Amino acid sequence: MVRLRATIQNQHGDQQLLGLTDEELAQALRLTARVGDKIYPTLTGLLLAGKEASLQRFVPTAAADFQVLQGTKVLINANEVWT
């Protein structure tokens, strides 16, 4: 949540979010969902803030692609798969 708070601060996000507890912030951004009396991470929450082990366990098909282009020339083409 530290990185998320820093992003909100540095990118001029809604500053009211910074006053929330971690649990409130996660719920406000729908990174978690309440089911009965329990709170569970959403898919968005796992992908945005989940640990690698959690991604492997709950989203085994998760992957991230990163590409840098200069015009039509590919400078960087990277792929990360958490399996």
Secondary structure, DSSP 8 states (H G I E B T S, - for coil): -HHHHHHHHHTT--GGGGGS-HHHHHHHTTSEEEETTEEEE-HHHHHHH--HHHHHHH-TT-EEEEEEEETTEEEEEEEEE--
